Amino acid sequence: MTDTPTPAGAPPRRALARQILPYAMLSPAVLVTLAIVFFPMVQTAWMSLHDYVLFRPNDFDFVGLDNFRAALQDEVFWISLRHTIIWIGTTIPAQLLLGLVTALLLNQAFPWRPLARALIIIPWALPSVVIALMWAWIYDSNYGVANEFLLRLGLIQQAVPWLADPDTALASIILTLTWQGFPFFAVMILAGLQSIPQSYYEAAAIDGASTWRQFWHITLPGISGVMVTAVLLRMIWVANSFDVIFVMTGGGPGYATYTLPLYAFLKARTNLDFGYGSAIAVLFTALLMVLVLFYLRRTGKAVQ
C-alpha cells in the first residue's frame, strides 16, 4: 500500500498530523518500555553506587565503586559466577540437543502426530513454580519417584537426597530446567524444518546422498538461523532465571546452587542490602552483555 500524496493545497496541519501520527502510535509502547525496563535499569545502576540498606532508609550514602570492589573480593560472588557458567553452559546445549531430536521425530509422519505435538509443549507452558514443586517431590528422598525408580533398577543401593547433597543439587536443578526448556527448541526447530523444501531431499536422494549427509548438508544449514535465534533467546532467559532454584533449594545446601541472579536477589531480599545487590546485578548484566555480543559475532560469521 502506497501513501497517498498530500495535495499541494492541503492545509499544513494535515501534513503535520500525518508526520506525527507514526510517533503518536508508537509512543504508548515506548513509554511503557521506558517505565518498566529502562527506568528500573537506570535506578539499579544508580543504587549500586550507594550504600543503601532498607532497615536504614534515611541513609543513602554515595560510595562510588565500593560495592563493586566488595563484590569482586566476595568469595560467594565467585562461587555464584562459577555456578552461573555451569548453569548456562550445561543447560543450553542439553535443551538444544533434546529439542533437536524431538523436532526431528515430530517432523516425521506417524499416527497421533498432532496430539504428540500438542503434548510436547506442556513442560514449556507450565509455570516455573509448579515445575519446581513437582520436581522437588520427584527428587524427595522419602517418597520421590526418582529414587524408587533407580532402586528398582538396581542403579542405587539407598535413597539419594538429590537436593540436599551439594554434589548433586545443581545437576538435579539443571535436569529440571532442561526438561522445562527443551520444548521451546523443539517448536522453533520444527518450524524451521517445515520451511525446508522437500525437493531438496528428493534431489539429494536421487544423487545417492545418505540420510546423514542430507541432515548435515540440507537440514542443519536450513535450520541454522532458527537455532541461532533460539539459543540466543534461551541463553538470556536461562541466565536470568532463578525462580526454579529459589523454590527447589533456595540456593542451598550451603552455596551449592547459588547463581548470580539468585545471589543478587537474596542480598536485596534477605539482607535488605539493595546497594550491594544492585552492584551484583549490574556486574551480571555487564557479563551477560559481553557473552551475548561474543555469541552474536561468532554465530553471525558462522551463519554467513
C-alpha positions as CSV (number, residue, x, y, z in Angstrom):
1,M,0.0,0.0,0.0
2,T,1.4,3.4,-1.0
3,D,0.9,6.6,0.8
4,T,-1.5,9.0,-0.9
5,P,0.5,12.1,-1.8
6,T,-0.6,15.2,0.0
7,P,-2.3,17.7,-2.3
8,A,-0.4,20.9,-3.0
9,G,-3.2,23.0,-1.5
10,A,-3.6,20.7,1.6
11,P,-3.6,22.6,4.9
12,P,-0.2,22.5,6.7
13,R,-1.9,21.0,9.8
14,R,-3.0,17.9,7.9
15,A,0.6,17.3,6.6
16,L,2.0,17.8,10.1
17,A,-0.6,15.4,11.6
18,R,0.4,12.8,9.0
19,Q,4.1,13.1,10.0
20,I,3.3,13.0,13.7
21,L,0.9,10.0,13.5
22,P,3.6,7.2,13.5
23,Y,5.3,8.6,16.5
24,A,2.0,9.0,18.3
25,M,1.1,5.4,17.6
26,L,4.4,4.2,18.9
27,S,4.6,6.5,22.0
28,P,2.5,4.2,24.3
29,A,4.7,1.2,23.7
30,V,7.8,3.4,24.1
31,L,6.5,4.9,27.4
32,V,5.7,1.5,28.8
33,T,9.1,0.2,27.9
34,L,10.8,3.2,29.5
35,A,8.7,2.8,32.6
36,I,9.1,-0.9,33.2
37,V,12.5,-1.6,31.7
38,F,14.8,1.3,31.3
39,F,13.9,3.3,34.3
40,P,14.4,0.3,36.7
41,M,17.8,-0.3,35.0
42,V,18.9,3.2,35.5
43,Q,17.6,3.2,39.1
44,T,19.5,-0.1,39.7
45,A,22.8,1.3,38.3
46,W,22.4,4.5,40.4
47,M,21.6,2.5,43.5
48,S,24.7,0.3,43.0
49,L,26.8,3.4,43.6
50,H,25.3,3.9,47.1
51,D,25.2,2.2,50.4
52,Y,21.5,1.6,50.8
53,V,20.2,-0.9,53.3
54,L,16.5,-1.0,53.8
55,F,16.5,-1.0,57.6
56,R,18.4,2.3,57.4
57,P,16.0,4.0,54.9
58,N,17.3,7.5,55.6
59,D,20.9,6.6,54.9
60,F,21.7,6.8,51.1
61,D,25.4,7.5,51.1
62,F,27.3,7.7,47.8
63,V,30.1,5.1,47.9
64,G,31.1,5.1,44.2
65,L,32.6,1.8,43.1
66,D,33.0,0.4,46.7
67,N,30.1,-2.1,46.2
68,F,31.7,-3.4,43.0
69,R,35.1,-3.8,44.7
70,A,33.5,-5.6,47.6
71,A,31.7,-8.0,45.1
72,L,35.0,-8.8,43.3
73,Q,36.5,-9.7,46.7
74,D,33.5,-11.7,47.8
75,E,34.1,-15.5,47.7
76,V,30.3,-16.1,47.3
77,F,30.3,-13.9,44.2
78,W,32.9,-16.1,42.5
79,I,31.1,-19.3,43.6
80,S,27.9,-17.9,42.1
81,L,29.7,-16.9,38.9
82,R,31.1,-20.4,38.5
83,H,27.7,-22.0,39.1
84,T,26.2,-19.5,36.6
85,I,28.7,-20.5,33.9
86,I,27.9,-24.2,34.6
87,W,24.2,-23.4,34.7
88,I,24.3,-21.8,31.2
89,G,27.0,-24.0,29.6
90,T,25.2,-27.2,30.5
91,T,21.5,-26.3,30.3
92,I,21.5,-24.7,26.9
93,P,23.3,-27.5,25.0
94,A,21.2,-30.1,26.7
95,Q,18.0,-28.3,25.8
96,L,19.2,-27.7,22.2
97,L,20.2,-31.3,21.7
98,L,17.0,-32.7,23.2
99,G,14.9,-30.2,21.3
100,L,16.6,-31.0,18.0
101,V,16.0,-34.7,18.4
102,T,12.3,-34.1,19.4
103,A,11.8,-31.8,16.4
104,L,13.2,-34.4,14.0
105,L,10.9,-37.0,15.4
106,L,7.9,-34.8,15.3
107,N,8.7,-33.9,11.7
108,Q,8.1,-37.5,10.7
109,A,4.7,-38.9,9.7
110,F,3.2,-41.2,12.4
111,P,-0.2,-41.8,13.9
112,W,-1.3,-39.2,16.5
113,R,1.4,-36.7,15.5
114,P,-0.9,-33.7,16.1
115,L,-1.5,-34.9,19.7
116,A,2.2,-35.5,20.2
117,R,3.0,-32.0,19.1
118,A,0.4,-30.6,21.5
119,L,1.6,-32.7,24.5
120,I,5.3,-31.8,24.0
121,I,4.6,-28.2,24.8
122,I,3.3,-28.9,28.3
123,P,6.6,-28.5,30.1
124,W,7.1,-25.1,28.5
125,A,3.6,-24.0,29.2
126,L,3.6,-24.9,32.9
127,P,4.5,-22.1,35.4
128,S,8.1,-22.4,36.8
129,V,6.9,-22.6,40.4
130,V,4.7,-25.6,39.5
131,I,7.6,-27.3,37.7
132,A,9.9,-26.6,40.7
133,L,7.5,-28.1,43.2
134,M,6.8,-31.1,41.0
135,W,10.4,-31.9,40.6
136,A,11.2,-31.3,44.2
137,W,8.6,-34.1,45.0
138,I,10.2,-36.3,42.3
139,Y,13.6,-35.9,44.0
140,D,12.4,-36.3,47.5
141,S,14.5,-38.9,49.3
142,N,11.5,-40.4,51.2
143,Y,8.7,-40.7,48.7
144,G,10.2,-39.4,45.4
145,V,9.7,-41.5,42.3
146,A,13.3,-40.9,41.1
147,N,14.8,-42.9,44.0
148,E,12.1,-45.5,43.7
149,F,12.7,-46.0,40.0
150,L,16.5,-46.1,40.4
151,L,16.3,-48.5,43.4
152,R,14.1,-50.9,41.4
153,L,16.6,-50.9,38.5
154,G,19.4,-51.6,41.0
155,L,21.3,-48.4,40.0
156,I,21.5,-47.2,43.6
157,Q,21.5,-49.1,46.9
158,Q,19.8,-46.5,49.0
159,A,17.8,-43.3,48.6
160,V,19.8,-40.3,47.5
161,P,19.0,-36.8,48.9
162,W,19.3,-35.2,45.4
163,L,18.6,-31.6,46.5
164,A,20.2,-31.9,49.9
165,D,23.6,-33.1,48.7
166,P,26.0,-30.4,47.4
167,D,27.4,-32.8,44.8
168,T,24.0,-33.5,43.2
169,A,21.8,-30.4,43.9
170,L,23.0,-28.3,41.0
171,A,22.9,-31.2,38.5
172,S,19.4,-32.0,39.6
173,I,18.2,-28.5,39.0
174,I,19.9,-28.4,35.6
175,L,18.0,-31.6,34.7
176,T,14.7,-29.9,35.8
177,L,15.3,-26.8,33.7
178,T,16.4,-28.9,30.7
179,W,13.0,-30.7,30.9
180,Q,11.2,-27.4,31.1
181,G,13.0,-25.6,28.3
182,F,13.6,-28.2,25.6
183,P,10.0,-27.8,24.1
184,F,11.0,-24.2,23.2
185,F,13.8,-25.5,21.0
186,A,11.6,-28.3,19.6
187,V,8.9,-25.9,18.5
188,M,11.3,-23.4,17.0
189,I,13.4,-26.1,15.2
190,L,10.2,-27.9,14.0
191,A,9.1,-24.6,12.4
192,G,12.5,-24.3,10.7
193,L,12.3,-27.9,9.4
194,Q,8.9,-27.4,7.8
195,S,10.3,-24.4,5.9
196,I,12.9,-26.5,4.1
197,P,11.6,-27.5,0.6
198,Q,11.0,-31.3,0.3
199,S,12.5,-31.1,-3.2
200,Y,16.0,-30.6,-1.7
201,Y,15.8,-34.0,0.0
202,E,14.4,-35.6,-3.2
203,A,17.2,-34.3,-5.3
204,A,19.8,-35.4,-2.7
205,A,18.3,-38.9,-2.6
206,I,18.5,-39.1,-6.4
207,D,22.1,-38.2,-6.2
208,G,22.7,-41.0,-3.7
209,A,23.2,-38.9,-0.6
210,S,22.8,-40.9,2.7
211,T,20.4,-39.8,5.5
212,W,23.3,-38.4,7.5
213,R,24.6,-36.4,4.5
214,Q,21.2,-35.0,3.9
215,F,21.0,-34.0,7.6
216,W,24.4,-32.4,7.5
217,H,24.2,-30.5,4.2
218,I,20.5,-29.7,4.0
219,T,18.8,-29.9,7.4
220,L,21.4,-28.2,9.5
221,P,22.0,-25.2,7.1
222,G,18.2,-24.9,6.7
223,I,17.6,-24.5,10.4
224,S,20.8,-22.7,11.4
225,G,19.2,-19.3,11.5
226,V,16.4,-20.6,13.7
227,M,18.8,-22.3,16.0
228,V,21.0,-19.2,16.4
229,T,17.9,-17.1,17.4
230,A,16.6,-19.8,19.7
231,V,19.9,-20.3,21.5
232,L,20.3,-16.5,22.0
233,L,16.8,-16.1,23.5
234,R,17.1,-19.1,25.7
235,M,20.6,-18.1,26.8
236,I,19.2,-14.8,28.1
237,W,16.2,-16.5,29.8
238,V,18.2,-19.2,31.4
239,A,20.9,-16.8,32.6
240,N,18.3,-14.6,34.3
241,S,16.2,-17.4,35.7
242,F,16.4,-18.2,39.4
243,D,12.8,-19.0,40.3
244,V,13.2,-22.7,39.9
245,I,16.4,-22.7,42.0
246,F,14.8,-20.5,44.7
247,V,11.7,-22.8,45.0
248,M,13.6,-26.0,44.9
249,T,16.7,-25.3,47.1
250,G,16.7,-21.6,48.0
251,G,20.4,-21.6,46.9
252,G,21.4,-24.4,49.2
253,P,22.7,-26.6,50.5
254,G,25.2,-24.0,51.6
255,Y,26.1,-22.2,48.4
256,A,25.8,-25.3,46.2
257,T,23.1,-23.8,43.9
258,Y,23.9,-20.1,44.1
259,T,23.9,-18.2,40.8
260,L,24.5,-14.5,40.3
261,P,20.8,-13.5,39.8
262,L,19.8,-15.5,42.9
263,Y,22.7,-14.1,44.9
264,A,21.7,-10.5,44.0
265,F,18.0,-11.3,44.8
266,L,18.9,-12.8,48.2
267,K,21.2,-9.9,49.1
268,A,18.4,-7.5,48.4
269,R,15.5,-9.6,49.8
270,T,17.2,-11.3,52.8
271,N,19.8,-8.9,53.9
272,L,17.9,-5.8,52.6
273,D,21.2,-4.6,51.2
274,F,19.9,-3.0,47.9
275,G,23.1,-1.2,47.2
276,Y,25.3,-4.4,47.2
277,G,22.5,-6.4,45.5
278,S,22.3,-3.8,42.7
279,A,26.0,-3.9,42.2
280,I,25.9,-7.7,41.7
281,A,23.0,-7.3,39.3
282,V,24.9,-4.7,37.3
283,L,28.0,-6.8,37.1
284,F,26.0,-9.8,36.0
285,T,24.3,-7.7,33.3
286,A,27.6,-6.5,32.0
287,L,29.0,-10.1,31.9
288,L,25.8,-11.3,30.1
289,M,26.1,-8.5,27.5
290,V,29.7,-9.5,26.8
291,L,28.6,-13.1,26.4
292,V,25.7,-12.1,24.0
293,L,27.9,-9.9,21.9
294,F,30.6,-12.6,21.7
295,Y,27.9,-15.1,20.7
296,L,26.4,-12.8,18.0
297,R,29.8,-12.1,16.5
298,R,30.7,-15.8,16.3
299,T,27.4,-17.1,15.1
300,G,27.0,-14.2,12.7
301,K,30.2,-15.3,10.9
302,A,29.1,-18.9,11.0
303,V,25.7,-18.3,9.5
304,Q,27.0,-16.1,6.8
